[in-house]
Amino acid sequence: MSEAPSRRGRRPRLEQLEAMTIRISPKVRVGLDLLARIQGRSLTQAIEWALQSALANVKVSNAEGGTSSLLAVINSAWPRSGWQLTYALFSQNSNLVSFEERNACKWISESIEQQFVAKELADLSDVSEYEVVECARALDEAWTAIVSYIWPRLIADADAMVLEEQLLEQYEPFSICREFGLVDDHDKLMETDLLILKAAERIKQPPF
């Protein structure tokens, strides 16, 4: 069963549109004009509907080992943006991101910080204490700020072979905060949660 978007429907008022310039054949243009006329849509709405219908019919493998439509994968990652959107797509299927992004995401996924934060957030389903929940959210916000800060460097330096060699050579778990010098030497023995919070405070201090 296709999961194409409905034939009609209003766009959410707060959704921001993006301009895009493309070249298409005259025959496809006629087809789009006819589609818009038949459906009672504007040309822009008809094009978007056609694209979403196409995305709903392209199947890709997913993180669960099955297949999903490309539209479903995008919906599961939305409304994230920036590196978080890239990482969410990478987590579903690493082939959905570029070579540089894929290897940058490997750095993140292999880090003790990402693994620690992911576990803390996963454990929230069994926790009701307000303070515990707030601590986990604060930790997630701190880690998000850290990755946002180093993302350009991760993209520039993301080489799969370098990562694999470093991980094999190290006798301790891989840490992004330590690897990228976000903490002082005397802070490197901190527990992972304190390490993340310390690094997040550090990057706020100019001219770091």
mmCIF file of the C-alpha atoms, coordinates in Angstrom:
data_MODEL
# 
_entry.id   MODEL 
# 
loop_
_atom_site.group_PDB 
_atom_site.id 
_atom_site.type_symbol 
_atom_site.label_atom_id 
_atom_site.label_alt_id 
_atom_site.label_comp_id 
_atom_site.label_asym_id 
_atom_site.label_entity_id 
_atom_site.label_seq_id 
_atom_site.pdbx_PDB_ins_code 
_atom_site.Cartn_x 
_atom_site.Cartn_y 
_atom_site.Cartn_z 
_atom_site.occupancy 
_atom_site.B_iso_or_equiv 
_atom_site.pdbx_formal_charge 
_atom_site.auth_seq_id 
_atom_site.auth_comp_id 
_atom_site.auth_asym_id 
_atom_site.auth_atom_id 
_atom_site.pdbx_PDB_model_num 
ATOM 1   C CA . MET A 1 1   ? 0.000  0.000  0.000   1.00 0.00 ? 1   MET A CA 1 
ATOM 2   C CA . SER A 1 2   ? 1.435  3.350  -1.027  1.00 0.00 ? 2   SER A CA 1 
ATOM 3   C CA . GLU A 1 3   ? 1.710  6.050  1.600   1.00 0.00 ? 3   GLU A CA 1 
ATOM 4   C CA . ALA A 1 4   ? 1.394  8.930  -0.826  1.00 0.00 ? 4   ALA A CA 1 
ATOM 5   C CA . PRO A 1 5   ? 0.101  12.203 0.551   1.00 0.00 ? 5   PRO A CA 1 
ATOM 6   C CA . SER A 1 6   ? -3.602 12.940 0.376   1.00 0.00 ? 6   SER A CA 1 
ATOM 7   C CA . ARG A 1 7   ? -4.996 14.459 -2.784  1.00 0.00 ? 7   ARG A CA 1 
ATOM 8   C CA . ARG A 1 8   ? -5.980 17.711 -1.131  1.00 0.00 ? 8   ARG A CA 1 
ATOM 9   C CA . GLY A 1 9   ? -5.170 19.509 2.073   1.00 0.00 ? 9   GLY A CA 1 
ATOM 10  C CA . ARG A 1 10  ? -3.965 22.773 3.470   1.00 0.00 ? 10  ARG A CA 1 
ATOM 11  C CA . ARG A 1 11  ? -0.340 23.367 4.267   1.00 0.00 ? 11  ARG A CA 1 
ATOM 12  C CA . PRO A 1 12  ? 0.377  24.164 7.951   1.00 0.00 ? 12  PRO A CA 1 
ATOM 13  C CA . ARG A 1 13  ? 0.464  27.947 8.292   1.00 0.00 ? 13  ARG A CA 1 
ATOM 14  C CA . LEU A 1 14  ? 3.839  28.073 10.005  1.00 0.00 ? 14  LEU A CA 1 
ATOM 15  C CA . GLU A 1 15  ? 5.635  25.787 7.522   1.00 0.00 ? 15  GLU A CA 1 
ATOM 16  C CA . GLN A 1 16  ? 8.388  27.689 5.782   1.00 0.00 ? 16  GLN A CA 1 
ATOM 17  C CA . LEU A 1 17  ? 8.736  27.109 2.054   1.00 0.00 ? 17  LEU A CA 1 
ATOM 18  C CA . GLU A 1 18  ? 12.033 27.007 0.206   1.00 0.00 ? 18  GLU A CA 1 
ATOM 19  C CA . ALA A 1 19  ? 12.607 28.302 -3.309  1.00 0.00 ? 19  ALA A CA 1 
ATOM 20  C CA . MET A 1 20  ? 14.064 25.849 -5.814  1.00 0.00 ? 20  MET A CA 1 
ATOM 21  C CA . THR A 1 21  ? 14.987 26.326 -9.459  1.00 0.00 ? 21  THR A CA 1 
ATOM 22  C CA . ILE A 1 22  ? 14.916 23.249 -11.715 1.00 0.00 ? 22  ILE A CA 1 
ATOM 23  C CA . ARG A 1 23  ? 14.843 22.471 -15.447 1.00 0.00 ? 23  ARG A CA 1 
ATOM 24  C CA . ILE A 1 24  ? 12.321 19.963 -16.778 1.00 0.00 ? 24  ILE A CA 1 
ATOM 25  C CA . SER A 1 25  ? 11.302 18.765 -20.220 1.00 0.00 ? 25  SER A CA 1 
ATOM 26  C CA . PRO A 1 26  ? 8.338  20.437 -21.961 1.00 0.00 ? 26  PRO A CA 1 
ATOM 27  C CA . LYS A 1 27  ? 6.403  17.156 -21.804 1.00 0.00 ? 27  LYS A CA 1 
ATOM 28  C CA . VAL A 1 28  ? 6.784  16.904 -18.029 1.00 0.00 ? 28  VAL A CA 1 
ATOM 29  C CA . ARG A 1 29  ? 5.749  20.552 -17.719 1.00 0.00 ? 29  ARG A CA 1 
ATOM 30  C CA . VAL A 1 30  ? 2.547  19.832 -19.638 1.00 0.00 ? 30  VAL A CA 1 
ATOM 31  C CA . GLY A 1 31  ? 1.931  16.855 -17.373 1.00 0.00 ? 31  GLY A CA 1 
ATOM 32  C CA . LEU A 1 32  ? 2.354  18.989 -14.249 1.00 0.00 ? 32  LEU A CA 1 
ATOM 33  C CA . ASP A 1 33  ? -0.007 21.627 -15.629 1.00 0.00 ? 33  ASP A CA 1 
ATOM 34  C CA . LEU A 1 34  ? -2.605 18.915 -16.287 1.00 0.00 ? 34  LEU A CA 1 
ATOM 35  C CA . LEU A 1 35  ? -2.082 17.424 -12.817 1.00 0.00 ? 35  LEU A CA 1 
ATOM 36  C CA . ALA A 1 36  ? -2.628 20.812 -11.218 1.00 0.00 ? 36  ALA A CA 1 
ATOM 37  C CA . ARG A 1 37  ? -5.760 21.392 -13.299 1.00 0.00 ? 37  ARG A CA 1 
ATOM 38  C CA . ILE A 1 38  ? -7.263 17.957 -12.552 1.00 0.00 ? 38  ILE A CA 1 
ATOM 39  C CA . GLN A 1 39  ? -6.568 18.208 -8.830  1.00 0.00 ? 39  GLN A CA 1 
ATOM 40  C CA . GLY A 1 40  ? -7.577 21.835 -8.478  1.00 0.00 ? 40  GLY A CA 1 
ATOM 41  C CA . ARG A 1 41  ? -4.164 22.770 -7.133  1.00 0.00 ? 41  ARG A CA 1 
ATOM 42  C CA . SER A 1 42  ? -1.657 25.467 -7.920  1.00 0.00 ? 42  SER A CA 1 
ATOM 43  C CA . LEU A 1 43  ? 1.327  24.391 -10.011 1.00 0.00 ? 43  LEU A CA 1 
ATOM 44  C CA . THR A 1 44  ? 3.574  24.578 -6.935  1.00 0.00 ? 44  THR A CA 1 
ATOM 45  C CA . GLN A 1 45  ? 1.201  22.373 -4.930  1.00 0.00 ? 45  GLN A CA 1 
ATOM 46  C CA . ALA A 1 46  ? 0.968  19.874 -7.773  1.00 0.00 ? 46  ALA A CA 1 
ATOM 47  C CA . ILE A 1 47  ? 4.754  19.626 -8.049  1.00 0.00 ? 47  ILE A CA 1 
ATOM 48  C CA . GLU A 1 48  ? 5.121  19.100 -4.309  1.00 0.00 ? 48  GLU A CA 1 
ATOM 49  C CA . TRP A 1 49  ? 2.384  16.447 -4.323  1.00 0.00 ? 49  TRP A CA 1 
ATOM 50  C CA . ALA A 1 50  ? 4.071  14.623 -7.213  1.00 0.00 ? 50  ALA A CA 1 
ATOM 51  C CA . LEU A 1 51  ? 7.437  14.689 -5.466  1.00 0.00 ? 51  LEU A CA 1 
ATOM 52  C CA . GLN A 1 52  ? 5.983  13.413 -2.194  1.00 0.00 ? 52  GLN A CA 1 
ATOM 53  C CA . SER A 1 53  ? 4.191  10.650 -4.084  1.00 0.00 ? 53  SER A CA 1 
ATOM 54  C CA . ALA A 1 54  ? 7.500  9.630  -5.664  1.00 0.00 ? 54  ALA A CA 1 
ATOM 55  C CA . LEU A 1 55  ? 9.243  9.646  -2.261  1.00 0.00 ? 55  LEU A CA 1 
ATOM 56  C CA . ALA A 1 56  ? 6.494  7.414  -0.887  1.00 0.00 ? 56  ALA A CA 1 
ATOM 57  C CA . ASN A 1 57  ? 7.211  4.819  -3.584  1.00 0.00 ? 57  ASN A CA 1 
ATOM 58  C CA . VAL A 1 58  ? 11.008 4.652  -3.191  1.00 0.00 ? 58  VAL A CA 1 
ATOM 59  C CA . LYS A 1 59  ? 11.966 1.909  -0.725  1.00 0.00 ? 59  LYS A CA 1 
ATOM 60  C CA . VAL A 1 60  ? 15.170 1.895  1.327   1.00 0.00 ? 60  VAL A CA 1 
ATOM 61  C CA . SER A 1 61  ? 16.474 -0.356 4.090   1.00 0.00 ? 61  SER A CA 1 
ATOM 62  C CA . ASN A 1 62  ? 15.951 0.931  7.629   1.00 0.00 ? 62  ASN A CA 1 
ATOM 63  C CA . ALA A 1 63  ? 17.550 0.562  11.060  1.00 0.00 ? 63  ALA A CA 1 
ATOM 64  C CA . GLU A 1 64  ? 15.211 -2.317 11.984  1.00 0.00 ? 64  GLU A CA 1 
ATOM 65  C CA . GLY A 1 65  ? 16.508 -4.458 9.129   1.00 0.00 ? 65  GLY A CA 1 
ATOM 66  C CA . GLY A 1 66  ? 13.379 -4.048 7.029   1.00 0.00 ? 66  GLY A CA 1 
ATOM 67  C CA . THR A 1 67  ? 12.426 -1.519 4.383   1.00 0.00 ? 67  THR A CA 1 
ATOM 68  C CA . SER A 1 68  ? 10.626 1.807  4.553   1.00 0.00 ? 68  SER A CA 1 
ATOM 69  C CA . SER A 1 69  ? 9.609  4.372  2.017   1.00 0.00 ? 69  SER A CA 1 
ATOM 70  C CA . LEU A 1 70  ? 11.953 7.295  1.661   1.00 0.00 ? 70  LEU A CA 1 
ATOM 71  C CA . LEU A 1 71  ? 9.067  9.535  2.733   1.00 0.00 ? 71  LEU A CA 1 
ATOM 72  C CA . ALA A 1 72  ? 8.631  7.528  5.962   1.00 0.00 ? 72  ALA A CA 1 
ATOM 73  C CA . VAL A 1 73  ? 12.343 7.817  6.726   1.00 0.00 ? 73  VAL A CA 1 
ATOM 74  C CA . ILE A 1 74  ? 12.227 11.585 6.211   1.00 0.00 ? 74  ILE A CA 1 
ATOM 75  C CA . ASN A 1 75  ? 9.125  11.867 8.390   1.00 0.00 ? 75  ASN A CA 1 
ATOM 76  C CA . SER A 1 76  ? 10.807 9.908  11.192  1.00 0.00 ? 76  SER A CA 1 
ATOM 77  C CA . ALA A 1 77  ? 13.768 12.300 11.129  1.00 0.00 ? 77  ALA A CA 1 
ATOM 78  C CA . TRP A 1 78  ? 11.682 15.482 10.842  1.00 0.00 ? 78  TRP A CA 1 
ATOM 79  C CA . PRO A 1 79  ? 11.604 18.235 12.135  1.00 0.00 ? 79  PRO A CA 1 
ATOM 80  C CA . ARG A 1 80  ? 15.279 17.953 13.079  1.00 0.00 ? 80  ARG A CA 1 
ATOM 81  C CA . SER A 1 81  ? 17.755 20.146 11.218  1.00 0.00 ? 81  SER A CA 1 
ATOM 82  C CA . GLY A 1 82  ? 21.494 20.511 10.748  1.00 0.00 ? 82  GLY A CA 1 
ATOM 83  C CA . TRP A 1 83  ? 23.685 17.698 12.062  1.00 0.00 ? 83  TRP A CA 1 
ATOM 84  C CA . GLN A 1 84  ? 20.783 16.210 14.030  1.00 0.00 ? 84  GLN A CA 1 
ATOM 85  C CA . LEU A 1 85  ? 18.826 15.625 10.808  1.00 0.00 ? 85  LEU A CA 1 
ATOM 86  C CA . THR A 1 86  ? 21.928 14.157 9.180   1.00 0.00 ? 86  THR A CA 1 
ATOM 87  C CA . TYR A 1 87  ? 22.548 11.865 12.146  1.00 0.00 ? 87  TYR A CA 1 
ATOM 88  C CA . ALA A 1 88  ? 18.914 10.725 12.235  1.00 0.00 ? 88  ALA A CA 1 
ATOM 89  C CA . LEU A 1 89  ? 19.090 9.809  8.530   1.00 0.00 ? 89  LEU A CA 1 
ATOM 90  C CA . PHE A 1 90  ? 22.455 8.091  9.073   1.00 0.00 ? 90  PHE A CA 1 
ATOM 91  C CA . SER A 1 91  ? 20.930 6.066  11.902  1.00 0.00 ? 91  SER A CA 1 
ATOM 92  C CA . GLN A 1 92  ? 18.237 4.784  9.541   1.00 0.00 ? 92  GLN A CA 1 
ATOM 93  C CA . ASN A 1 93  ? 20.469 4.123  6.530   1.00 0.00 ? 93  ASN A CA 1 
ATOM 94  C CA . SER A 1 94  ? 24.076 5.310  6.230   1.00 0.00 ? 94  SER A CA 1 
ATOM 95  C CA . ASN A 1 95  ? 23.761 5.536  2.449   1.00 0.00 ? 95  ASN A CA 1 
ATOM 96  C CA . LEU A 1 96  ? 21.318 8.430  2.807   1.00 0.00 ? 96  LEU A CA 1 
ATOM 97  C CA . VAL A 1 97  ? 24.093 10.868 3.751   1.00 0.00 ? 97  VAL A CA 1 
ATOM 98  C CA . SER A 1 98  ? 27.256 11.973 1.974   1.00 0.00 ? 98  SER A CA 1 
ATOM 99  C CA . PHE A 1 99  ? 30.653 10.302 2.410   1.00 0.00 ? 99  PHE A CA 1 
ATOM 100 C CA . GLU A 1 100 ? 31.882 13.101 4.680   1.00 0.00 ? 100 GLU A CA 1 
ATOM 101 C CA . GLU A 1 101 ? 28.667 13.147 6.705   1.00 0.00 ? 101 GLU A CA 1 
ATOM 102 C CA . ARG A 1 102 ? 28.690 9.369  7.039   1.00 0.00 ? 102 ARG A CA 1 
ATOM 103 C CA . ASN A 1 103 ? 32.157 9.301  8.514   1.00 0.00 ? 103 ASN A CA 1 
ATOM 104 C CA . ALA A 1 104 ? 31.454 12.295 10.762  1.00 0.00 ? 104 ALA A CA 1 
ATOM 105 C CA . CYS A 1 105 ? 28.431 10.410 12.079  1.00 0.00 ? 105 CYS A CA 1 
ATOM 106 C CA . LYS A 1 106 ? 30.667 7.407  12.763  1.00 0.00 ? 106 LYS A CA 1 
ATOM 107 C CA . TRP A 1 107 ? 32.786 9.612  15.025  1.00 0.00 ? 107 TRP A CA 1 
ATOM 108 C CA . ILE A 1 108 ? 29.659 10.610 16.915  1.00 0.00 ? 108 ILE A CA 1 
ATOM 109 C CA . SER A 1 109 ? 28.148 7.117  17.161  1.00 0.00 ? 109 SER A CA 1 
ATOM 110 C CA . GLU A 1 110 ? 31.408 5.585  18.405  1.00 0.00 ? 110 GLU A CA 1 
ATOM 111 C CA . SER A 1 111 ? 31.939 8.207  21.102  1.00 0.00 ? 111 SER A CA 1 
ATOM 112 C CA . ILE A 1 112 ? 31.307 7.434  24.756  1.00 0.00 ? 112 ILE A CA 1 
ATOM 113 C CA . GLU A 1 113 ? 29.383 10.704 24.985  1.00 0.00 ? 113 GLU A CA 1 
ATOM 114 C CA . GLN A 1 114 ? 26.787 9.785  22.342  1.00 0.00 ? 114 GLN A CA 1 
ATOM 115 C CA . GLN A 1 115 ? 26.371 6.296  23.760  1.00 0.00 ? 115 GLN A CA 1 
ATOM 116 C CA . PHE A 1 116 ? 25.973 7.669  27.291  1.00 0.00 ? 116 PHE A CA 1 
ATOM 117 C CA . VAL A 1 117 ? 23.405 10.315 26.302  1.00 0.00 ? 117 VAL A CA 1 
ATOM 118 C CA . ALA A 1 118 ? 21.446 7.849  24.151  1.00 0.00 ? 118 ALA A CA 1 
ATOM 119 C CA . LYS A 1 119 ? 21.220 5.430  27.084  1.00 0.00 ? 119 LYS A CA 1 
ATOM 120 C CA . GLU A 1 120 ? 20.170 8.182  29.488  1.00 0.00 ? 120 GLU A CA 1 
ATOM 121 C CA . LEU A 1 121 ? 17.378 9.279  27.147  1.00 0.00 ? 121 LEU A CA 1 
ATOM 122 C CA . ALA A 1 122 ? 16.272 5.698  26.524  1.00 0.00 ? 122 ALA A CA 1 
ATOM 123 C CA . ASP A 1 123 ? 16.038 5.091  30.278  1.00 0.00 ? 123 ASP A CA 1 
ATOM 124 C CA . LEU A 1 124 ? 13.660 8.045  30.717  1.00 0.00 ? 124 LEU A CA 1 
ATOM 125 C CA . SER A 1 125 ? 10.722 5.835  29.732  1.00 0.00 ? 125 SER A CA 1 
ATOM 126 C CA . ASP A 1 126 ? 11.040 4.101  33.096  1.00 0.00 ? 126 ASP A CA 1 
ATOM 127 C CA . VAL A 1 127 ? 11.675 7.232  35.147  1.00 0.00 ? 127 VAL A CA 1 
ATOM 128 C CA . SER A 1 128 ? 9.150  9.636  36.647  1.00 0.00 ? 128 SER A CA 1 
ATOM 129 C CA . GLU A 1 129 ? 11.352 11.723 38.968  1.00 0.00 ? 129 GLU A CA 1 
ATOM 130 C CA . TYR A 1 130 ? 11.404 15.337 37.756  1.00 0.00 ? 130 TYR A CA 1 
ATOM 131 C CA . GLU A 1 131 ? 15.046 15.941 38.689  1.00 0.00 ? 131 GLU A CA 1 
ATOM 132 C CA . VAL A 1 132 ? 16.263 12.844 36.852  1.00 0.00 ? 132 VAL A CA 1 
ATOM 133 C CA . VAL A 1 133 ? 14.349 13.806 33.710  1.00 0.00 ? 133 VAL A CA 1 
ATOM 134 C CA . GLU A 1 134 ? 15.633 17.381 33.820  1.00 0.00 ? 134 GLU A CA 1 
ATOM 135 C CA . CYS A 1 135 ? 19.228 16.201 34.298  1.00 0.00 ? 135 CYS A CA 1 
ATOM 136 C CA . ALA A 1 136 ? 18.949 13.919 31.277  1.00 0.00 ? 136 ALA A CA 1 
ATOM 137 C CA . ARG A 1 137 ? 17.506 16.727 29.160  1.00 0.00 ? 137 ARG A CA 1 
ATOM 138 C CA . ALA A 1 138 ? 20.227 19.128 30.284  1.00 0.00 ? 138 ALA A CA 1 
ATOM 139 C CA . LEU A 1 139 ? 22.813 16.533 29.341  1.00 0.00 ? 139 LEU A CA 1 
ATOM 140 C CA . ASP A 1 140 ? 21.214 16.094 25.914  1.00 0.00 ? 140 ASP A CA 1 
ATOM 141 C CA . GLU A 1 141 ? 21.193 19.867 25.347  1.00 0.00 ? 141 GLU A CA 1 
ATOM 142 C CA . ALA A 1 142 ? 24.859 20.105 26.351  1.00 0.00 ? 142 ALA A CA 1 
ATOM 143 C CA . TRP A 1 143 ? 25.845 17.275 24.021  1.00 0.00 ? 143 TRP A CA 1 
ATOM 144 C CA . THR A 1 144 ? 23.828 18.816 21.174  1.00 0.00 ? 144 THR A CA 1 
ATOM 145 C CA . ALA A 1 145 ? 25.693 22.104 21.657  1.00 0.00 ? 145 ALA A CA 1 
ATOM 146 C CA . ILE A 1 146 ? 29.048 20.303 21.632  1.00 0.00 ? 146 ILE A CA 1 
ATOM 147 C CA . VAL A 1 147 ? 28.358 18.436 18.391  1.00 0.00 ? 147 VAL A CA 1 
ATOM 148 C CA . SER A 1 148 ? 26.983 21.605 16.765  1.00 0.00 ? 148 SER A CA 1 
ATOM 149 C CA . TYR A 1 149 ? 30.228 23.336 17.700  1.00 0.00 ? 149 TYR A CA 1 
ATOM 150 C CA . ILE A 1 150 ? 32.574 20.660 16.326  1.00 0.00 ? 150 ILE A CA 1 
ATOM 151 C CA . TRP A 1 151 ? 30.426 19.513 13.357  1.00 0.00 ? 151 TRP A CA 1 
ATOM 152 C CA . PRO A 1 152 ? 32.372 21.576 10.762  1.00 0.00 ? 152 PRO A CA 1 
ATOM 153 C CA . ARG A 1 153 ? 35.614 20.025 12.036  1.00 0.00 ? 153 ARG A CA 1 
ATOM 154 C CA . LEU A 1 154 ? 34.072 16.574 11.982  1.00 0.00 ? 154 LEU A CA 1 
ATOM 155 C CA . ILE A 1 155 ? 33.080 17.049 8.340   1.00 0.00 ? 155 ILE A CA 1 
ATOM 156 C CA . ALA A 1 156 ? 36.516 18.392 7.412   1.00 0.00 ? 156 ALA A CA 1 
ATOM 157 C CA . ASP A 1 157 ? 38.414 15.638 9.243   1.00 0.00 ? 157 ASP A CA 1 
ATOM 158 C CA . ALA A 1 158 ? 36.024 12.718 8.831   1.00 0.00 ? 158 ALA A CA 1 
ATOM 159 C CA . ASP A 1 159 ? 38.126 9.927  7.373   1.00 0.00 ? 159 ASP A CA 1 
ATOM 160 C CA . ALA A 1 160 ? 36.889 6.401  8.066   1.00 0.00 ? 160 ALA A CA 1 
ATOM 161 C CA . MET A 1 161 ? 40.365 4.857  8.044   1.00 0.00 ? 161 MET A CA 1 
ATOM 162 C CA . VAL A 1 162 ? 41.740 7.424  10.493  1.00 0.00 ? 162 VAL A CA 1 
ATOM 163 C CA . LEU A 1 163 ? 38.827 6.786  12.842  1.00 0.00 ? 163 LEU A CA 1 
ATOM 164 C CA . GLU A 1 164 ? 39.222 3.014  12.655  1.00 0.00 ? 164 GLU A CA 1 
ATOM 165 C CA . GLU A 1 165 ? 42.981 3.231  13.308  1.00 0.00 ? 165 GLU A CA 1 
ATOM 166 C CA . GLN A 1 166 ? 42.508 5.540  16.275  1.00 0.00 ? 166 GLN A CA 1 
ATOM 167 C CA . LEU A 1 167 ? 39.808 3.366  17.804  1.00 0.00 ? 167 LEU A CA 1 
ATOM 168 C CA . LEU A 1 168 ? 41.948 0.258  17.407  1.00 0.00 ? 168 LEU A CA 1 
ATOM 169 C CA . GLU A 1 169 ? 45.032 1.923  18.883  1.00 0.00 ? 169 GLU A CA 1 
ATOM 170 C CA . GLN A 1 170 ? 43.346 3.425  21.919  1.00 0.00 ? 170 GLN A CA 1 
ATOM 171 C CA . TYR A 1 171 ? 43.248 1.533  25.198  1.00 0.00 ? 171 TYR A CA 1 
ATOM 172 C CA . GLU A 1 172 ? 40.324 3.557  26.479  1.00 0.00 ? 172 GLU A CA 1 
ATOM 173 C CA . PRO A 1 173 ? 36.869 4.327  25.010  1.00 0.00 ? 173 PRO A CA 1 
ATOM 174 C CA . PHE A 1 174 ? 36.833 6.996  22.295  1.00 0.00 ? 174 PHE A CA 1 
ATOM 175 C CA . SER A 1 175 ? 35.815 10.454 23.554  1.00 0.00 ? 175 SER A CA 1 
ATOM 176 C CA . ILE A 1 176 ? 35.012 13.386 21.303  1.00 0.00 ? 176 ILE A CA 1 
ATOM 177 C CA . CYS A 1 177 ? 35.458 15.861 24.167  1.00 0.00 ? 177 CYS A CA 1 
ATOM 178 C CA . ARG A 1 178 ? 38.971 14.563 24.784  1.00 0.00 ? 178 ARG A CA 1 
ATOM 179 C CA . GLU A 1 179 ? 39.876 14.023 21.126  1.00 0.00 ? 179 GLU A CA 1 
ATOM 180 C CA . PHE A 1 180 ? 38.963 17.580 20.142  1.00 0.00 ? 180 PHE A CA 1 
ATOM 181 C CA . GLY A 1 181 ? 40.519 19.227 23.186  1.00 0.00 ? 181 GLY A CA 1 
ATOM 182 C CA . LEU A 1 182 ? 37.260 20.475 24.668  1.00 0.00 ? 182 LEU A CA 1 
ATOM 183 C CA . VAL A 1 183 ? 38.443 19.761 28.205  1.00 0.00 ? 183 VAL A CA 1 
ATOM 184 C CA . ASP A 1 184 ? 41.706 20.332 30.052  1.00 0.00 ? 184 ASP A CA 1 
ATOM 185 C CA . ASP A 1 185 ? 44.083 17.455 30.719  1.00 0.00 ? 185 ASP A CA 1 
ATOM 186 C CA . HIS A 1 186 ? 43.143 17.311 34.390  1.00 0.00 ? 186 HIS A CA 1 
ATOM 187 C CA . ASP A 1 187 ? 39.458 16.998 33.434  1.00 0.00 ? 187 ASP A CA 1 
ATOM 188 C CA . LYS A 1 188 ? 39.916 13.983 31.165  1.00 0.00 ? 188 LYS A CA 1 
ATOM 189 C CA . LEU A 1 189 ? 39.343 11.471 33.961  1.00 0.00 ? 189 LEU A CA 1 
ATOM 190 C CA . MET A 1 190 ? 35.900 12.858 34.725  1.00 0.00 ? 190 MET A CA 1 
ATOM 191 C CA . GLU A 1 191 ? 32.775 10.714 34.509  1.00 0.00 ? 191 GLU A CA 1 
ATOM 192 C CA . THR A 1 192 ? 31.110 10.984 31.109  1.00 0.00 ? 192 THR A CA 1 
ATOM 193 C CA . ASP A 1 193 ? 28.181 13.135 32.243  1.00 0.00 ? 193 ASP A CA 1 
ATOM 194 C CA . LEU A 1 194 ? 30.477 15.631 33.982  1.00 0.00 ? 194 LEU A CA 1 
ATOM 195 C CA . LEU A 1 195 ? 32.800 15.585 30.967  1.00 0.00 ? 195 LEU A CA 1 
ATOM 196 C CA . ILE A 1 196 ? 29.939 16.601 28.666  1.00 0.00 ? 196 ILE A CA 1 
ATOM 197 C CA . LEU A 1 197 ? 28.742 19.391 30.958  1.00 0.00 ? 197 LEU A CA 1 
ATOM 198 C CA . LYS A 1 198 ? 32.310 20.684 31.405  1.00 0.00 ? 198 LYS A CA 1 
ATOM 199 C CA . ALA A 1 199 ? 32.959 20.732 27.644  1.00 0.00 ? 199 ALA A CA 1 
ATOM 200 C CA . ALA A 1 200 ? 29.636 22.478 26.983  1.00 0.00 ? 200 ALA A CA 1 
ATOM 201 C CA . GLU A 1 201 ? 30.577 25.245 29.412  1.00 0.00 ? 201 GLU A CA 1 
ATOM 202 C CA . ARG A 1 202 ? 34.051 25.455 27.911  1.00 0.00 ? 202 ARG A CA 1 
ATOM 203 C CA . ILE A 1 203 ? 32.867 26.162 24.377  1.00 0.00 ? 203 ILE A CA 1 
ATOM 204 C CA . LYS A 1 204 ? 30.756 29.073 25.641  1.00 0.00 ? 204 LYS A CA 1 
ATOM 205 C CA . GLN A 1 205 ? 33.873 30.901 26.797  1.00 0.00 ? 205 GLN A CA 1 
ATOM 206 C CA . PRO A 1 206 ? 35.472 33.056 24.085  1.00 0.00 ? 206 PRO A CA 1 
ATOM 207 C CA . PRO A 1 207 ? 37.823 32.818 22.344  1.00 0.00 ? 207 PRO A CA 1 
ATOM 208 C CA . PHE A 1 208 ? 37.620 29.029 22.601  1.00 0.00 ? 208 PHE A CA 1 
# 
